[in-house]
Amino acid sequence: MLFVVERNLKPTIREIGEAKARQIATEAVNNAVKHKIADAVNYHDLISVQKDSQGRIVLMQPNIVRINQLASDTTLEINNALKGLSNEKFSIPIGQVLGSQLLANYGPHIKVSIYPIGTVKATVSDHFEEAGINQTRHRLYLDVQSQVKVVVPLITTQVRVSAQVPVTDTIIVGQVPDTYVRLYSKE
């Protein structure tokens, strides 16, 4: 009978443990990113915009050293935040595992531990998109990927945590054209 109960509860315990671990790890990642990016990053620190004598943009050059420094500082901050999760433990009431709304907070508690594993990878990416006839939106993102291990009695699983955090967002205004034609194709 114990084997049947364990077999039926294992998937539910795993799902709840993974969801809570993902929530805690995502919060740790977001807090680390907030501390490194919030007030410390300016678009002009990361991208140098060069203009010609008439004020038109002729070159946008990334400051690779500053961008790499931002990515590595954020990675170190996230690593430190995730290391703090090694002491993170939470418990799931057995009533919640059984799926009963009336008994969700009752019963013995199953202890769940979280352990950071592997590495944190933070990369900077950018995206250009049309923002009007003579405007282009340029966004820089920090893509963060990490893994945490969830340990429940008799169950061990890994949870991947990914986040795409906007670093900067700017509108580049160009010259207004004399004529503008937009053709749509039927597909």
CYANA upper distance limits for C-alpha pairs under 8 A (distance plus 0.5 A):
  1 MET  CA      5 VAL  CA      6.83
  2 LEU  CA      6 GLU  CA      6.54
  3 PHE  CA      7 ARG  CA      6.52
  4 VAL  CA      8 ASN  CA      6.69
  5 VAL  CA      9 LEU  CA      6.57
  6 GLU  CA     10 LYS  CA      6.34
  7 ARG  CA     11 PRO  CA      8.24
  8 ASN  CA     12 THR  CA      8.24
  9 LEU  CA     13 ILE  CA      6.56
  9 LEU  CA     97 VAL  CA      7.26
  9 LEU  CA     98 LEU  CA      7.82
 10 LYS  CA     14 ARG  CA      6.56
 10 LYS  CA    155 ILE  CA      8.10
 11 PRO  CA     15 GLU  CA      6.66
 12 THR  CA     16 ILE  CA      6.68
 12 THR  CA     97 VAL  CA      6.43
 13 ILE  CA     17 GLY  CA      6.46
 13 ILE  CA     97 VAL  CA      6.63
 13 ILE  CA    152 VAL  CA      8.42
 14 ARG  CA     18 GLU  CA      6.48
 14 ARG  CA    152 VAL  CA      8.17
 14 ARG  CA    155 ILE  CA      7.66
 14 ARG  CA    157 THR  CA      8.11
 15 GLU  CA     19 ALA  CA      6.58
 16 ILE  CA     20 LYS  CA      6.69
 16 ILE  CA     92 ILE  CA      8.43
 16 ILE  CA     97 VAL  CA      8.34
 17 GLY  CA     21 ALA  CA      6.50
 17 GLY  CA     92 ILE  CA      8.48
 17 GLY  CA    112 VAL  CA      7.24
 17 GLY  CA    150 VAL  CA      7.25
 17 GLY  CA    152 VAL  CA      8.04
 18 GLU  CA     22 ARG  CA      6.43
 18 GLU  CA    150 VAL  CA      7.10
 18 GLU  CA    157 THR  CA      8.26
 18 GLU  CA    158 GLN  CA      8.42
 18 GLU  CA    159 VAL  CA      6.85
 19 ALA  CA     23 GLN  CA      6.67
 20 LYS  CA     24 ILE  CA      6.68
 21 ALA  CA     25 ALA  CA      6.48
 21 ALA  CA    114 ILE  CA      7.15
 21 ALA  CA    148 VAL  CA      8.09
 21 ALA  CA    150 VAL  CA      7.25
 21 ALA  CA    159 VAL  CA      7.92
 22 ARG  CA     26 THR  CA      6.34
 22 ARG  CA    159 VAL  CA      7.08
 22 ARG  CA    160 ARG  CA      8.10
 22 ARG  CA    161 VAL  CA      6.86
 23 GLN  CA     27 GLU  CA      6.65
 24 ILE  CA     28 ALA  CA      6.78
 25 ALA  CA     29 VAL  CA      6.66
 25 ALA  CA     82 LEU  CA      7.40
 25 ALA  CA     85 LEU  CA      8.17
 25 ALA  CA    148 VAL  CA      7.92
 25 ALA  CA    161 VAL  CA      7.41
 26 THR  CA     30 ASN  CA      6.57
 26 THR  CA    161 VAL  CA      6.86
 26 THR  CA    162 SER  CA      8.21
 26 THR  CA    163 ALA  CA      8.13
 27 GLU  CA     31 ASN  CA      6.57
 28 ALA  CA     32 ALA  CA      6.66
 28 ALA  CA     78 ILE  CA      7.65
 28 ALA  CA     81 ALA  CA      6.24
 28 ALA  CA     82 LEU  CA      7.09
 29 VAL  CA     33 VAL  CA      6.66
 29 VAL  CA     78 ILE  CA      6.06
 29 VAL  CA     81 ALA  CA      7.59
 29 VAL  CA     82 LEU  CA      8.13
 29 VAL  CA    163 ALA  CA      8.44
 30 ASN  CA     34 LYS  CA      6.49
 31 ASN  CA     35 HIS  CA      6.77
 32 ALA  CA     36 LYS  CA      6.94
 32 ALA  CA     74 THR  CA      7.42
 32 ALA  CA     77 GLU  CA      6.06
 32 ALA  CA     78 ILE  CA      5.84
 32 ALA  CA     81 ALA  CA      7.12
 33 VAL  CA     37 ILE  CA      6.31
 33 VAL  CA     38 ALA  CA      8.16
 33 VAL  CA     74 THR  CA      6.55
 33 VAL  CA     77 GLU  CA      8.07
 33 VAL  CA     78 ILE  CA      7.74
 33 VAL  CA    165 VAL  CA      8.42
 34 LYS  CA     38 ALA  CA      5.60
 35 HIS  CA     39 ASP  CA      8.45
 36 LYS  CA     40 ALA  CA      7.03
 36 LYS  CA     70 LEU  CA      8.27
 36 LYS  CA     73 ASP  CA      7.75
 36 LYS  CA     74 THR  CA      6.46
 36 LYS  CA     77 GLU  CA      8.10
 37 ILE  CA     41 VAL  CA      6.08
 37 ILE  CA     70 LEU  CA      8.44
 37 ILE  CA     74 THR  CA      8.46
 37 ILE  CA    167 VAL  CA      7.33
 41 VAL  CA     45 ASP  CA      7.48
 41 VAL  CA     46 LEU  CA      8.37
 41 VAL  CA    167 VAL  CA      7.84
 41 VAL  CA    168 THR  CA      8.15
 42 ASN  CA     46 LEU  CA      7.37
 42 ASN  CA    168 THR  CA      7.61
 43 TYR  CA     47 ILE  CA      6.50
 43 TYR  CA    168 THR  CA      6.29
 43 TYR  CA    169 ASP  CA      8.01
 43 TYR  CA    170 THR  CA      8.04
 44 HIS  CA     48 SER  CA      6.34
 44 HIS  CA     49 VAL  CA      8.12
 45 ASP  CA     63 ASN  CA      7.72
 45 ASP  CA     66 ARG  CA      7.78
 46 LEU  CA     62 PRO  CA      6.35
 46 LEU  CA     63 ASN  CA      5.55
 46 LEU  CA     64 ILE  CA      8.07
 46 LEU  CA     66 ARG  CA      6.68
 46 LEU  CA     67 ILE  CA      6.59
 47 ILE  CA     60 MET  CA      6.95
 47 ILE  CA     61 GLN  CA      6.11
 47 ILE  CA     62 PRO  CA      4.89
 47 ILE  CA     63 ASN  CA      6.19
 48 SER  CA     60 MET  CA      6.17
 48 SER  CA     61 GLN  CA      5.55
 48 SER  CA     62 PRO  CA      6.62
 48 SER  CA     63 ASN  CA      7.43
 49 VAL  CA     57 ILE  CA      7.37
 49 VAL  CA     58 VAL  CA      8.40
 49 VAL  CA     59 LEU  CA      6.45
 49 VAL  CA     60 MET  CA      5.12
 49 VAL  CA     61 GLN  CA      6.97
 50 GLN  CA     57 ILE  CA      6.39
 50 GLN  CA     58 VAL  CA      6.41
 50 GLN  CA     59 LEU  CA      5.53
 50 GLN  CA     60 MET  CA      6.74
 50 GLN  CA     61 GLN  CA      8.46
 51 LYS  CA     55 GLY  CA      5.76
 51 LYS  CA     56 ARG  CA      5.66
 51 LYS  CA     57 ILE  CA      4.84
 51 LYS  CA     58 VAL  CA      5.84
 51 LYS  CA     59 LEU  CA      7.40
 52 ASP  CA     56 ARG  CA      6.01
 52 ASP  CA     57 ILE  CA      7.03
 52 ASP  CA     58 VAL  CA      6.82
 56 ARG  CA    174 GLY  CA      7.26
 56 ARG  CA    175 GLN  CA      7.75
 57 ILE  CA    174 GLY  CA      7.83
 62 PRO  CA     67 ILE  CA      8.29
 63 ASN  CA     67 ILE  CA      6.66
 64 ILE  CA     68 ASN  CA      6.44
 65 VAL  CA     69 GLN  CA      6.59
 66 ARG  CA     70 LEU  CA      6.61
 67 ILE  CA     71 ALA  CA      6.78
 67 ILE  CA    124 VAL  CA      7.76
 68 ASN  CA     72 SER  CA      6.55
 69 GLN  CA     73 ASP  CA      6.38
 70 LEU  CA     74 THR  CA      6.54
 71 ALA  CA     75 THR  CA      6.57
 71 ALA  CA    122 ALA  CA      6.15
 71 ALA  CA    123 THR  CA      6.62
 71 ALA  CA    124 VAL  CA      7.29
 71 ALA  CA    142 LEU  CA      7.84
 72 SER  CA     76 LEU  CA      6.68
 72 SER  CA    122 ALA  CA      7.79
 73 ASP  CA     77 GLU  CA      6.70
 74 THR  CA     78 ILE  CA      6.58
 74 THR  CA    122 ALA  CA      7.86
 75 THR  CA     79 ASN  CA      6.58
 75 THR  CA    120 VAL  CA      6.69
 75 THR  CA    121 LYS  CA      7.12
 75 THR  CA    122 ALA  CA      6.36
 76 LEU  CA     80 ASN  CA      6.73
 77 GLU  CA     81 ALA  CA      6.72
 78 ILE  CA     82 LEU  CA      6.54
 78 ILE  CA    120 VAL  CA      7.77
 79 ASN  CA     83 LYS  CA      6.56
 79 ASN  CA    119 THR  CA      8.28
 79 ASN  CA    120 VAL  CA      7.01
 80 ASN  CA     84 GLY  CA      6.93
 81 ALA  CA     85 LEU  CA      7.39
 82 LEU  CA     86 SER  CA      7.74
 82 LEU  CA    116 PRO  CA      6.30
 83 LYS  CA    115 TYR  CA      8.29
 83 LYS  CA    116 PRO  CA      6.65
 84 GLY  CA     88 GLU  CA      7.82
 85 LEU  CA    114 ILE  CA      6.82
 85 LEU  CA    115 TYR  CA      6.94
 85 LEU  CA    116 PRO  CA      7.30
 86 SER  CA    113 SER  CA      8.15
 86 SER  CA    114 ILE  CA      6.31
 86 SER  CA    115 TYR  CA      5.18
 86 SER  CA    116 PRO  CA      6.81
 87 ASN  CA    113 SER  CA      8.25
 87 ASN  CA    114 ILE  CA      7.97
 87 ASN  CA    115 TYR  CA      8.40
 88 GLU  CA    113 SER  CA      6.76
 88 GLU  CA    114 ILE  CA      6.42
 88 GLU  CA    115 TYR  CA      8.50
 89 LYS  CA    111 LYS  CA      7.55
 89 LYS  CA    112 VAL  CA      6.15
 89 LYS  CA    113 SER  CA      5.08
 89 LYS  CA    114 ILE  CA      6.93
 90 PHE  CA    111 LYS  CA      6.54
 90 PHE  CA    112 VAL  CA      5.86
 90 PHE  CA    113 SER  CA      7.17
 91 SER  CA    109 HIS  CA      6.05
 91 SER  CA    110 ILE  CA      5.73
 91 SER  CA    111 LYS  CA      4.95
 91 SER  CA    112 VAL  CA      6.11
 92 ILE  CA     96 GLN  CA      7.38
 92 ILE  CA     97 VAL  CA      7.87
 92 ILE  CA    109 HIS  CA      5.75
 92 ILE  CA    110 ILE  CA      5.60
 92 ILE  CA    111 LYS  CA      7.14
 92 ILE  CA    112 VAL  CA      7.98
 93 PRO  CA     97 VAL  CA      7.34
 93 PRO  CA    104 ALA  CA      7.21
 93 PRO  CA    105 ASN  CA      6.18
 93 PRO  CA    106 TYR  CA      6.38
 93 PRO  CA    107 GLY  CA      6.23
 93 PRO  CA    108 PRO  CA      6.33
 93 PRO  CA    109 HIS  CA      4.80
 93 PRO  CA    110 ILE  CA      6.76
 94 ILE  CA     98 LEU  CA      6.84
 94 ILE  CA    104 ALA  CA      7.93
 94 ILE  CA    105 ASN  CA      8.37
 94 ILE  CA    106 TYR  CA      7.30
 94 ILE  CA    107 GLY  CA      5.78
 94 ILE  CA    108 PRO  CA      6.23
 94 ILE  CA    109 HIS  CA      6.35
 94 ILE  CA    110 ILE  CA      7.27
 95 GLY  CA     99 GLY  CA      7.15
 95 GLY  CA    100 SER  CA      6.59
 95 GLY  CA    101 GLN  CA      8.40
 95 GLY  CA    103 LEU  CA      5.24
 95 GLY  CA    104 ALA  CA      4.81
 95 GLY  CA    105 ASN  CA      6.52
 95 GLY  CA    106 TYR  CA      5.84
 95 GLY  CA    107 GLY  CA      6.24
 96 GLN  CA    100 SER  CA      6.77
 96 GLN  CA    101 GLN  CA      7.77
 96 GLN  CA    103 LEU  CA      7.31
 96 GLN  CA    104 ALA  CA      4.53
 96 GLN  CA    105 ASN  CA      6.94
 96 GLN  CA    106 TYR  CA      8.28
 97 VAL  CA    104 ALA  CA      8.12
 98 LEU  CA    104 ALA  CA      8.35
 99 GLY  CA    104 ALA  CA      7.58
100 SER  CA    104 ALA  CA      6.18
103 LEU  CA    107 GLY  CA      8.13
110 ILE  CA    152 VAL  CA      8.09
110 ILE  CA    153 PRO  CA      8.35
111 LYS  CA    152 VAL  CA      6.96
111 LYS  CA    153 PRO  CA      7.94
112 VAL  CA    150 VAL  CA      7.58
112 VAL  CA    151 VAL  CA      6.32
112 VAL  CA    152 VAL  CA      5.27
112 VAL  CA    153 PRO  CA      8.05
113 SER  CA    150 VAL  CA      6.46
113 SER  CA    151 VAL  CA      5.59
113 SER  CA    152 VAL  CA      7.01
114 ILE  CA    148 VAL  CA      7.20
114 ILE  CA    149 LYS  CA      6.22
114 ILE  CA    150 VAL  CA      5.29
114 ILE  CA    151 VAL  CA      6.67
115 TYR  CA    148 VAL  CA      6.20
115 TYR  CA    149 LYS  CA      5.48
115 TYR  CA    150 VAL  CA      6.97
115 TYR  CA    151 VAL  CA      8.16
116 PRO  CA    147 GLN  CA      7.04
116 PRO  CA    148 VAL  CA      4.87
116 PRO  CA    149 LYS  CA      6.47
117 ILE  CA    147 GLN  CA      6.42
117 ILE  CA    148 VAL  CA      5.89
117 ILE  CA    149 LYS  CA      6.82
118 GLY  CA    146 SER  CA      7.90
118 GLY  CA    147 GLN  CA      6.88
118 GLY  CA    148 VAL  CA      8.36
119 THR  CA    146 SER  CA      6.70
119 THR  CA    147 GLN  CA      7.74
120 VAL  CA    144 VAL  CA      7.61
120 VAL  CA    145 GLN  CA      6.30
120 VAL  CA    146 SER  CA      5.04
120 VAL  CA    147 GLN  CA      7.88
121 LYS  CA    143 ASP  CA      8.43
121 LYS  CA    144 VAL  CA      6.18
121 LYS  CA    145 GLN  CA      5.71
121 LYS  CA    146 SER  CA      6.92
122 ALA  CA    142 LEU  CA      6.92
122 ALA  CA    143 ASP  CA      5.96
122 ALA  CA    144 VAL  CA      4.91
122 ALA  CA    145 GLN  CA      6.99
123 THR  CA    142 LEU  CA      6.15
123 THR  CA    143 ASP  CA      5.69
123 THR  CA    144 VAL  CA      7.15
124 VAL  CA    140 LEU  CA      7.35
124 VAL  CA    141 TYR  CA      6.06
124 VAL  CA    142 LEU  CA      5.06
124 VAL  CA    143 ASP  CA      6.61
125 SER  CA    140 LEU  CA      6.29
125 SER  CA    141 TYR  CA      5.69
125 SER  CA    142 LEU  CA      6.90
125 SER  CA    143 ASP  CA      7.67
126 ASP  CA    138 HIS  CA      7.61
126 ASP  CA    139 ARG  CA      5.98
126 ASP  CA    140 LEU  CA      4.82
126 ASP  CA    141 TYR  CA      6.36
127 HIS  CA    138 HIS  CA      6.33
127 HIS  CA    139 ARG  CA      5.79
127 HIS  CA    140 LEU  CA      7.10
128 PHE  CA    136 THR  CA      7.11
128 PHE  CA    137 ARG  CA      6.12
128 PHE  CA    138 HIS  CA      5.19
128 PHE  CA    139 ARG  CA      7.07
129 GLU  CA    136 THR  CA      6.22
129 GLU  CA    137 ARG  CA      5.77
129 GLU  CA    138 HIS  CA      7.26
130 GLU  CA    135 GLN  CA      6.90
130 GLU  CA    136 THR  CA      5.30
130 GLU  CA    137 ARG  CA      6.71
131 ALA  CA    135 GLN  CA      5.58
131 ALA  CA    136 THR  CA      5.52
131 ALA  CA    137 ARG  CA      6.22
131 ALA  CA    171 ILE  CA      8.08
132 GLY  CA    136 THR  CA      7.49
133 ILE  CA    176 VAL  CA      7.79
133 ILE  CA    180 TYR  CA      8.29
134 ASN  CA    173 VAL  CA      6.44
134 ASN  CA    174 GLY  CA      5.48
134 ASN  CA    175 GLN  CA      6.54
134 ASN  CA    176 VAL  CA      6.05
134 ASN  CA    177 PRO  CA      7.95
135 GLN  CA    171 ILE  CA      6.96
135 GLN  CA    172 ILE  CA      6.03
135 GLN  CA    173 VAL  CA      5.08
135 GLN  CA    174 GLY  CA      6.37
136 THR  CA    171 ILE  CA      6.14
136 THR  CA    172 ILE  CA      5.60
136 THR  CA    173 VAL  CA      7.13
136 THR  CA    174 GLY  CA      8.49
137 ARG  CA    169 ASP  CA      7.62
137 ARG  CA    170 THR  CA      6.25
137 ARG  CA    171 ILE  CA      4.97
137 ARG  CA    172 ILE  CA      6.65
138 HIS  CA    169 ASP  CA      6.34
138 HIS  CA    170 THR  CA      5.91
138 HIS  CA    171 ILE  CA      6.76
138 HIS  CA    172 ILE  CA      7.76
139 ARG  CA    166 PRO  CA      7.60
139 ARG  CA    167 VAL  CA      7.96
139 ARG  CA    168 THR  CA      6.18
139 ARG  CA    169 ASP  CA      4.93
139 ARG  CA    170 THR  CA      7.01
140 LEU  CA    166 PRO  CA      6.55
140 LEU  CA    167 VAL  CA      5.87
140 LEU  CA    168 THR  CA      5.75
140 LEU  CA    169 ASP  CA      7.04
141 TYR  CA    164 GLN  CA      6.83
141 TYR  CA    165 VAL  CA      5.96
141 TYR  CA    166 PRO  CA      4.89
141 TYR  CA    167 VAL  CA      5.70
141 TYR  CA    168 THR  CA      7.74
142 LEU  CA    164 GLN  CA      6.21
142 LEU  CA    165 VAL  CA      5.60
142 LEU  CA    166 PRO  CA      6.80
142 LEU  CA    167 VAL  CA      6.89
143 ASP  CA    162 SER  CA      7.93
143 ASP  CA    163 ALA  CA      6.42
143 ASP  CA    164 GLN  CA      5.00
143 ASP  CA    165 VAL  CA      6.90
144 VAL  CA    162 SER  CA      6.06
144 VAL  CA    163 ALA  CA      5.66
144 VAL  CA    164 GLN  CA      6.75
144 VAL  CA    165 VAL  CA      8.37
145 GLN  CA    160 ARG  CA      7.69
145 GLN  CA    161 VAL  CA      6.28
145 GLN  CA    162 SER  CA      4.97
145 GLN  CA    163 ALA  CA      7.12
146 SER  CA    160 ARG  CA      6.35
146 SER  CA    161 VAL  CA      5.74
146 SER  CA    162 SER  CA      6.98
147 GLN  CA    158 GLN  CA      7.16
147 GLN  CA    159 VAL  CA      6.06
147 GLN  CA    160 ARG  CA      4.91
147 GLN  CA    161 VAL  CA      6.30
148 VAL  CA    158 GLN  CA      6.25
148 VAL  CA    159 VAL  CA      5.83
148 VAL  CA    160 ARG  CA      7.04
148 VAL  CA    161 VAL  CA      8.15
149 LYS  CA    156 THR  CA      7.51
149 LYS  CA    157 THR  CA      6.27
149 LYS  CA    158 GLN  CA      4.88
149 LYS  CA    159 VAL  CA      6.65
150 VAL  CA    156 THR  CA      6.22
150 VAL  CA    157 THR  CA      5.81
150 VAL  CA    158 GLN  CA      6.46
150 VAL  CA    159 VAL  CA      7.66
151 VAL  CA    155 ILE  CA      6.55
151 VAL  CA    156 THR  CA      5.16
151 VAL  CA    157 THR  CA      7.23
152 VAL  CA    156 THR  CA      6.70
